[in-house]
């Protein structure tokens, strides 16, 4: 459902009731889970091997110690990449209001240099989210667990794993609050072909190689 059924940062009974109602719109079942810590990553495993790992960032601005949140948002929305067909401008509406309130900020606040200020809970590109290829910096322990997930799913040939971890370059074993939140049988492999930053990964080619192995170039 592209995260339309999910609600995070549940701290009160009112938050819980709201999350329950949102989930029930799309599903007869509701799952309540502990909230993990870190960024959402998408690891795509094809034919038992990790084809690419992306960090999926929610719509956000990054403080420079000078500009207000409002000004940073205006600057980011002028990014040429946000005026094409892949990435969208960050919306300034109720979701941004809620996230700023949660962080004790307003649009006139001046975030410190390097501070990440999320403006939405979602990590889908349609909401103004961005992503970055982090395959090369992913710790070997994390690569191993992604491939083990595919094995646990009866050696599923294609699986998109949504994984929350604070630092993908460090082992999941050393980071409490880390874990798999979802596995997708029909993941958007195009995410790896057009990251906002980082290297393009030919996930379509990797999938084609297992569908028609004879087509592989020698």
C-alpha positions as CSV (number, residue, x, y, z in Angstrom):
1,X,0.0,0.0,0.0
2,X,3.1,2.2,-0.2
3,X,3.0,2.7,3.5
4,X,-0.4,4.2,3.5
5,X,-1.4,1.8,6.3
6,X,1.5,2.5,8.6
7,X,1.9,4.9,11.5
8,X,5.0,5.4,13.6
9,X,5.9,7.4,16.7
10,X,3.0,6.1,18.7
11,X,3.5,7.5,22.2
12,X,-0.1,8.0,23.5
13,X,-3.4,6.2,23.6
14,X,-4.7,8.7,21.0
15,X,-1.8,7.9,18.7
16,X,-2.6,4.2,19.0
17,X,-6.3,4.6,18.2
18,X,-5.4,6.7,15.2
19,X,-2.9,4.1,13.9
20,X,-5.4,1.4,14.4
21,X,-8.0,3.2,12.4
22,X,-5.6,4.0,9.6
23,X,-4.5,0.3,9.3
24,X,-8.1,-1.0,9.4
25,X,-8.9,1.1,6.3
26,X,-6.7,-1.2,4.2
27,X,-6.6,-4.5,6.1
28,X,-8.8,-6.6,8.4
29,X,-5.8,-7.3,10.5
30,X,-3.6,-4.8,12.5
31,X,-0.1,-5.5,13.8
32,X,1.4,-3.5,16.6
33,X,5.2,-3.7,16.7
34,X,8.1,-2.1,18.6
35,X,9.5,0.9,16.6
36,X,13.0,0.2,15.4
37,X,15.8,2.8,15.3
38,X,17.5,4.2,12.2
39,X,16.8,4.6,8.5
40,X,14.8,2.4,6.2
41,X,16.9,0.5,3.7
42,X,15.8,-1.6,0.8
43,X,18.0,-4.6,0.0
44,X,17.0,-6.4,-3.2
45,X,18.1,-10.0,-3.4
46,X,18.0,-11.7,-6.8
47,X,18.9,-15.3,-7.4
48,X,20.2,-15.5,-3.8
49,X,22.6,-12.6,-4.1
50,X,22.3,-9.0,-3.0
51,X,21.8,-6.9,-6.2
52,X,21.7,-3.5,-4.5
53,X,21.1,-1.7,-1.2
54,X,19.4,1.7,-0.9
55,X,19.0,4.0,2.0
56,X,15.5,5.4,1.7
57,X,15.2,8.9,3.3
58,X,11.9,10.5,4.2
59,X,11.2,14.0,2.9
60,X,13.6,16.1,4.8
61,X,15.9,19.1,4.9
62,X,19.4,19.3,6.4
63,X,20.2,22.2,8.6
64,X,23.1,24.6,7.7
65,X,22.9,26.7,10.9
66,X,21.8,29.7,8.8
67,X,18.5,29.1,7.0
68,X,15.1,28.5,8.6
69,X,13.2,25.3,7.9
70,X,11.0,27.2,5.5
71,X,14.0,28.5,3.6
72,X,15.7,25.1,3.5
73,X,12.5,23.6,2.1
74,X,12.3,26.2,-0.6
75,X,16.0,25.6,-1.5
76,X,15.5,21.8,-1.6
77,X,12.4,22.0,-3.8
78,X,14.5,23.9,-6.4
79,X,16.7,20.9,-6.8
80,X,16.5,20.0,-10.5
81,X,16.1,16.3,-9.7
82,X,12.8,17.1,-8.0
83,X,11.4,18.6,-11.1
84,X,11.6,15.4,-13.2
85,X,9.6,12.2,-13.5
86,X,11.3,10.3,-10.7
87,X,11.6,12.5,-7.6
88,X,9.0,14.9,-6.4
89,X,8.9,18.1,-4.5
90,X,8.5,17.9,-0.7
91,X,5.0,18.8,0.3
92,X,4.5,21.4,3.0
93,X,1.3,20.5,4.7
94,X,-0.3,18.6,7.6
95,X,2.4,15.8,7.6
96,X,5.1,18.5,7.8
97,X,3.2,20.2,10.6
98,X,3.1,16.9,12.6
99,X,6.7,16.1,12.1
100,X,7.9,19.6,13.0
101,X,5.8,19.5,16.2
102,X,7.2,16.2,17.2
103,X,10.7,17.7,16.9
104,X,9.8,20.8,18.8
105,X,10.5,22.9,15.6
106,X,8.6,25.4,13.5
107,X,9.1,26.6,10.0
108,X,11.0,29.6,11.4
109,X,13.4,27.4,13.4
110,X,17.1,27.4,12.2
111,X,18.4,23.8,12.4
112,X,22.0,23.3,13.5
113,X,24.5,22.4,10.8
114,X,24.0,18.9,9.7
115,X,20.8,18.3,11.5
116,X,18.3,16.1,9.6
117,X,14.7,17.5,9.8
118,X,12.2,14.9,8.6
119,X,9.0,16.5,7.1
120,X,7.0,13.2,6.7
121,X,7.0,9.7,8.0
122,X,6.9,8.0,4.6
123,X,9.9,7.0,2.4
124,X,8.0,6.8,-1.0
125,X,9.2,9.0,-3.8
126,X,5.7,10.3,-4.4
127,X,5.8,12.0,-1.0
128,X,9.1,13.8,-1.7
129,X,11.4,11.2,-0.3
130,X,14.9,10.6,-1.7
131,X,17.3,7.7,-1.7
132,X,21.0,6.8,-1.9
133,X,22.8,3.7,-3.1
134,X,24.8,2.3,-0.2
135,X,25.7,-1.1,-1.6
136,X,29.4,-0.6,-1.5
137,X,29.4,0.5,2.1
138,X,27.1,-2.2,3.5
139,X,28.7,-4.3,6.2
140,X,29.3,-8.0,5.2
141,X,27.2,-9.1,8.1
142,X,24.3,-7.2,6.8
143,X,24.8,-8.5,3.3
144,X,24.8,-12.0,4.7
145,X,21.6,-11.6,6.7
146,X,19.8,-10.2,3.6
147,X,20.7,-13.4,1.6
148,X,19.7,-15.5,4.6
149,X,16.2,-13.9,4.5
150,X,15.8,-15.0,0.9
151,X,16.8,-18.6,1.9
152,X,14.3,-18.5,4.8
153,X,11.6,-17.6,2.3
154,X,12.1,-20.9,0.5
155,X,14.9,-19.5,-1.7
156,X,12.7,-16.8,-3.1
157,X,14.4,-15.7,-6.4
158,X,13.3,-12.1,-6.0
159,X,12.7,-10.3,-2.7
160,X,12.9,-6.7,-1.7
161,X,13.8,-6.5,2.0
162,X,12.9,-3.4,4.0
163,X,15.4,-3.2,6.8
164,X,15.8,-0.6,9.5
165,X,19.3,0.1,10.8
166,X,21.1,3.2,12.1
167,X,24.4,2.6,10.3
168,X,24.5,0.2,7.3
169,X,28.3,0.3,7.3
170,X,28.3,-1.4,10.8
171,X,27.1,-4.9,11.6
172,X,23.5,-5.3,12.6
173,X,24.8,-7.4,15.5
174,X,26.2,-4.3,17.2
175,X,23.1,-2.1,16.7
176,X,20.1,-2.7,19.0
177,X,16.7,-1.8,17.5
178,X,17.6,-3.1,14.1
179,X,15.5,-5.5,12.0
180,X,13.5,-6.5,9.0
181,X,10.1,-4.8,8.8
182,X,8.8,-6.2,5.5
183,X,9.6,-8.4,2.6
184,X,8.2,-7.7,-0.9
185,X,7.7,-10.4,-3.5
186,X,7.3,-7.7,-6.3
187,X,9.7,-5.0,-5.3
188,X,10.3,-1.8,-7.3
189,X,13.6,-2.8,-8.8
190,X,13.7,0.5,-10.7
191,X,14.7,2.2,-7.4
192,X,18.2,0.9,-8.0
193,X,18.3,2.2,-11.6
194,X,17.7,5.8,-10.6
195,X,19.0,6.7,-7.1
196,X,19.1,10.3,-6.2
197,X,22.8,9.8,-5.2
198,X,25.2,7.0,-5.6
199,X,25.9,4.3,-8.1
200,X,23.2,2.8,-10.4
201,X,22.7,-0.9,-10.0
202,X,21.5,-3.1,-12.9
203,X,18.8,-5.0,-11.0
204,X,16.8,-5.6,-14.1
205,X,19.8,-7.2,-15.7
206,X,20.3,-9.4,-12.7
207,X,16.7,-10.5,-12.8
208,X,16.9,-11.2,-16.5
209,X,19.9,-13.4,-16.0
210,X,18.0,-15.8,-13.8
211,X,14.9,-15.7,-16.0
212,X,16.9,-16.5,-19.1
213,X,20.4,-17.6,-18.0
214,X,21.3,-18.4,-21.6
215,X,21.2,-14.7,-22.3
216,X,24.2,-13.9,-20.1
217,X,27.1,-12.5,-22.0
218,X,30.2,-14.7,-21.8
